[in-house]
Amino acid sequence: MRHIFSSVAALILLSNVASLRAQELGTANEARAMLDRALAALKSNEGLALSQFNDPSSKEFHDRDLYVVCFNVSDGKITAYSGPALLGVDIRTLNLDPDPIGQRTYDAIDNSPQESIATVDYKFPKPGKTEPVPKQFIQTRVGDQACGVAYYK
């Protein structure tokens, strides 16, 4: 069952990325700027911030292939994602076979100090391509929320 779930999760991730038109991809600096905006929003009003992170029309937190992903550190449940399919799913169960990307993402931030930056490197195809290329997820935490933004290196 876990393998089926992992495959479905990978397809969801691919479909979100594949739906992007051939366009310029976000940069490391743009991803970091989005993460900084997300951090400020979380500090100001967590509920409103999560709502904005989940709203694809919120250009502040959705720009080309860049978007905010969040999960609760206490239970691993995804609270923000670019689309509703993964909301409520335990991030630790996500795999990009054979990479346990979800567990690695969780482990990278689990015991990190508040507002410190943790990174997770992985490979994933660019929009419209099939060959995996380097990508990095930069994340931080505020309270029980761990949030990050991924970009192609």
KEKE-3310 file (N, C-alpha, C; in steps of 0.2 Angstrom, whole numbers, plus 5000, padded with zeros to 4 digits):
npx = (5004:5010:5019:5011:5004:5015:5019:5007:5008:5020:5015:5006:5014:5022:5012:5008:5020:5022:5011:5015:5018:5030:5042:5051:5060:5060:5072:5086:5087:5075:5067:5071:5068:5054:5052:5056:5046:5035:5039:5037:5024:5018:5022:5015:5001:4996:4985:4979:4990:4993:4981:4983:4995:4990:4982:4981:4980:4986:4999:5010:5014:5014:5023:5027:5036:5038:5032:5025:5027:5020:5021:5015:5026:5024:5016:5018:5009:5004:5001:5000:5001:5004:4990:4976:4978:4988:4986:4985:4991:5004:5020:5031:5028:5030:5038:5050:5054:5069:5071:5068:5061:5051:5053:5066:5065:5057:5066:5076:5072:5066:5073:5078:5083:5071:5067:5078:5088:5085:5091:5086:5092:5088:5082:5073:5062:5062:5049:5039:5049:5058:5070:5077:5084:5095:5088:5083:5076:5072:5070:5061:5056:5042:5036:5025:5025:5033:5040:5043:5052:5054:5067:5074:5091)
npy = (4994:5006:5008:5010:5022:5030:5031:5037:5049:5054:5055:5065:5076:5077:5080:5093:5100:5097:5104:5117:5129:5130:5140:5153:5147:5148:5156:5153:5164:5170:5160:5160:5173:5171:5162:5170:5179:5171:5166:5178:5181:5169:5172:5183:5180:5165:5156:5164:5165:5152:5149:5158:5153:5141:5146:5146:5158:5167:5177:5181:5170:5160:5158:5155:5140:5141:5139:5138:5126:5118:5109:5101:5100:5092:5081:5078:5081:5088:5105:5115:5117:5117:5115:5104:5090:5084:5089:5086:5074:5064:5070:5062:5050:5052:5048:5048:5037:5029:5037:5043:5056:5063:5059:5063:5077:5080:5075:5084:5096:5094:5094:5106:5123:5136:5146:5144:5139:5125:5113:5102:5092:5085:5076:5080:5080:5094:5105:5097:5089:5073:5068:5067:5081:5092:5098:5109:5110:5123:5126:5132:5134:5139:5140:5126:5124:5119:5126:5128:5131:5125:5125:5124:5119)
npz = (5000:5004:4994:4983:4987:4988:4974:4969:4975:4970:4957:4958:4962:4950:4941:4945:4943:4929:4924:4922:4911:4897:4904:4912:4926:4944:4954:4966:4974:4973:4978:4991:4995:4994:5004:5015:5015:5018:5031:5038:5036:5043:5056:5059:5057:5058:5054:5043:5035:5031:5024:5013:5008:5003:4992:4976:4968:4975:4972:4979:4986:4976:4962:4946:4946:4959:4976:4992:5004:5018:5034:5049:5062:5073:5070:5057:5046:5031:5029:5020:5002:4985:4979:4983:4985:4993:5005:5023:5022:5029:5028:5030:5023:5010:4995:4982:4973:4973:4984:5000:5001:5009:5022:5024:5022:5034:5044:5043:5048:5060:5073:5072:5077:5080:5066:5060:5045:5035:5023:5009:4997:4982:4967:4953:4939:4927:4922:4909:4906:4908:4913:4929:4938:4948:4963:4976:4992:5003:5020:5035:5052:5062:5077:5077:5064:5049:5035:5018:5002:4986:4973:4957:4955)
capx = (5000:5014:5022:5005:5003:5021:5018:5002:5011:5025:5012:5003:5020:5024:5007:5009:5026:5021:5006:5018:5020:5038:5043:5057:5060:5062:5079:5087:5086:5068:5064:5073:5063:5047:5052:5056:5039:5031:5040:5034:5016:5017:5023:5009:4994:4997:4979:4979:4996:4992:4976:4987:5000:4985:4978:4985:4980:4991:5005:5015:5016:5014:5026:5029:5037:5039:5026:5026:5024:5021:5019:5016:5032:5022:5013:5020:5004:5005:4996:5000:5004:5001:4984:4973:4978:4992:4984:4983:4995:5010:5025:5036:5026:5031:5044:5052:5057:5070:5072:5062:5061:5047:5056:5072:5063:5055:5072:5081:5069:5063:5076:5082:5081:5066:5069:5085:5086:5088:5090:5086:5094:5085:5082:5066:5062:5060:5042:5040:5055:5058:5076:5078:5089:5096:5083:5084:5070:5074:5064:5062:5050:5039:5031:5025:5024:5039:5038:5049:5051:5059:5069:5079:5098)
capy = (5000:5012:5009:5013:5029:5034:5032:5042:5056:5056:5057:5072:5081:5078:5084:5100:5103:5096:5108:5123:5130:5132:5147:5154:5144:5152:5156:5152:5170:5171:5155:5162:5179:5169:5159:5175:5182:5166:5167:5185:5179:5165:5176:5188:5177:5158:5154:5168:5163:5145:5150:5161:5148:5136:5149:5147:5165:5172:5178:5182:5163:5156:5161:5150:5134:5142:5139:5137:5119:5118:5103:5102:5096:5087:5075:5078:5082:5094:5110:5120:5114:5120:5110:5101:5083:5082:5092:5081:5068:5064:5071:5057:5045:5053:5045:5048:5030:5026:5043:5044:5063:5066:5058:5067:5084:5080:5075:5090:5102:5091:5096:5113:5129:5140:5151:5142:5136:5118:5112:5095:5091:5079:5076:5080:5083:5100:5104:5095:5084:5067:5067:5071:5086:5094:5103:5110:5113:5127:5127:5135:5133:5144:5136:5119:5124:5119:5128:5129:5133:5121:5128:5120:5122)
capz = (5000:5004:4987:4979:4989:4986:4967:4968:4978:4965:4951:4960:4962:4943:4937:4947:4939:4922:4921:4921:4904:4896:4906:4916:4933:4949:4956:4973:4978:4973:4983:4998:4996:4996:5011:5020:5016:5022:5038:5041:5037:5049:5063:5059:5058:5055:5050:5037:5031:5028:5019:5007:5005:4999:4987:4970:4965:4979:4968:4984:4988:4970:4957:4942:4949:4966:4980:4999:5007:5025:5038:5056:5065:5079:5067:5050:5042:5027:5030:5014:4996:4979:4977:4989:4985:4998:5012:5028:5021:5033:5024:5030:5019:5003:4992:4975:4973:4979:4989:5005:5002:5014:5029:5024:5024:5041:5048:5042:5052:5066:5079:5071:5081:5077:5061:5056:5038:5033:5016:5007:4990:4978:4960:4950:4932:4926:4919:4902:4905:4911:4917:4935:4939:4955:4965:4983:4996:5009:5024:5041:5056:5066:5081:5075:5057:5045:5029:5013:4995:4982:4967:4953:4955)
cpx = (5004:5017:5017:5004:5009:5021:5013:5004:5016:5021:5008:5008:5022:5018:5007:5014:5024:5016:5009:5020:5028:5039:5049:5055:5062:5069:5080:5086:5079:5064:5065:5069:5056:5047:5052:5049:5034:5032:5037:5027:5014:5017:5017:5003:4995:4991:4978:4984:4995:4986:4979:4991:4996:4981:4982:4985:4984:4997:5011:5018:5016:5017:5030:5030:5038:5033:5028:5023:5026:5019:5019:5022:5029:5019:5015:5015:5005:4999:4995:5004:5000:4995:4982:4975:4983:4991:4982:4987:5002:5016:5030:5034:5028:5038:5044:5057:5064:5071:5066:5062:5057:5050:5063:5071:5061:5061:5076:5078:5067:5066:5080:5079:5075:5069:5075:5083:5089:5086:5090:5087:5090:5085:5075:5066:5059:5053:5043:5045:5054:5064:5077:5084:5089:5090:5084:5078:5073:5069:5066:5056:5049:5034:5031:5025:5032:5037:5044:5047:5056:5061:5074:5086:5101)
cpy = (5006:5013:5012:5020:5033:5036:5037:5049:5058:5059:5064:5077:5082:5081:5091:5103:5103:5101:5115:5124:5131:5139:5147:5151:5149:5151:5154:5158:5172:5166:5157:5168:5176:5166:5164:5178:5177:5166:5173:5184:5175:5168:5180:5185:5170:5155:5157:5166:5157:5145:5153:5157:5143:5139:5150:5154:5170:5172:5179:5175:5158:5160:5156:5143:5135:5142:5137:5130:5120:5111:5105:5097:5091:5081:5074:5079:5089:5099:5115:5116:5117:5115:5106:5093:5080:5085:5086:5075:5069:5064:5065:5051:5046:5051:5047:5043:5031:5031:5044:5052:5066:5065:5062:5074:5085:5080:5081:5096:5100:5094:5103:5118:5133:5145:5149:5139:5129:5117:5104:5095:5085:5080:5075:5083:5090:5100:5102:5090:5078:5065:5071:5075:5089:5099:5104:5113:5116:5128:5130:5133:5139:5140:5128:5118:5124:5121:5129:5130:5129:5125:5123:5123:5123)
cpz = (5000:4998:4983:4981:4987:4978:4965:4970:4973:4959:4952:4959:4954:4940:4939:4943:4932:4919:4920:4913:4903:4898:4910:4923:4938:4951:4964:4977:4978:4978:4990:5000:4998:5003:5016:5021:5019:5029:5041:5042:5042:5055:5064:5061:5054:5051:5043:5032:5027:5023:5012:5004:5000:4993:4981:4967:4969:4976:4973:4986:4982:4965:4952:4945:4957:4970:4987:5001:5014:5028:5045:5058:5070:5076:5060:5044:5038:5028:5024:5008:4990:4976:4983:4990:4991:5005:5017:5027:5026:5028:5024:5026:5012:5000:4984:4974:4970:4985:4993:5006:5007:5021:5029:5025:5031:5045:5048:5046:5059:5072:5078:5075:5077:5072:5058:5050:5038:5026:5015:4999:4988:4971:4958:4943:4932:4922:4911:4901:4909:4915:4923:4935:4946:4957:4973:4986:5002:5013:5031:5046:5061:5071:5079:5067:5054:5038:5024:5006:4991:4975:4963:4953:4949)
residu = (MET:ARG:HIS:ILE:PHE:SER:SER:VAL:ALA:ALA:LEU:ILE:LEU:LEU:SER:ASN:VAL:ALA:SER:LEU:ARG:ALA:GLN:GLU:LEU:GLY:THR:ALA:ASN:GLU:ALA:ARG:ALA:MET:LEU:ASP:ARG:ALA:LEU:ALA:ALA:LEU:LYS:SER:ASN:GLU:GLY:LEU:ALA:LEU:SER:GLN:PHE:ASN:ASP:PRO:SER:SER:LYS:GLU:PHE:HIS:ASP:ARG:ASP:LEU:TYR:VAL:VAL:CYS:PHE:ASN:VAL:SER:ASP:GLY:LYS:ILE:THR:ALA:TYR:SER:GLY:PRO:ALA:LEU:LEU:GLY:VAL:ASP:ILE:ARG:THR:LEU:ASN:LEU:ASP:PRO:ASP:PRO:ILE:GLY:GLN:ARG:THR:TYR:ASP:ALA:ILE:ASP:ASN:SER:PRO:GLN:GLU:SER:ILE:ALA:THR:VAL:ASP:TYR:LYS:PHE:PRO:LYS:PRO:GLY:LYS:THR:GLU:PRO:VAL:PRO:LYS:GLN:PHE:ILE:GLN:THR:ARG:VAL:GLY:ASP:GLN:ALA:CYS:GLY:VAL:ALA:TYR:TYR:LYS)
# end
